[in-house]
């Protein structure tokens, strides 16, 4: 997967990133971006089944916990997580990678769900981390 295009429109760059990631691995059954607005993550572009989780408070679920901890999270088995927000009964593992602007401030995250237990190894993590870093580096120039 290449880095986000030269699009200057934030929505276009986010959509292109999500679509490229979704196509990058058959393990990625749901791929989306949540943007941080105050203490709430708001769903942006995604590829996969619709979700009722369009707004998630910081600290809630894997997505909210990643922001609260200020750390990426790779959950190999969501059934073992007591703070998991079930988007689909088919989801078995989840990967959340934070998007940081050039100053290092968390502005959002890339969220990936898989129907496989322990779906995300170093290759998948690096792919998503690189996409998040590329978006973050360009964050202030995207409008």
Secondary structure, 3 states (H helix, E strand, C coil): CCCCCCCCCHHHHHHHHHHHHHHHCCCCCEEEEEEEECCEEEEEEEECCCCCCCEEECCCHHHHHHHHHCCCEEECCHHHCCCCCCCCCCCCEEEEEEEECCCCCEEEEEEEEECCCCCCCHHHHHHHHHHHHHHHHCHHHCC
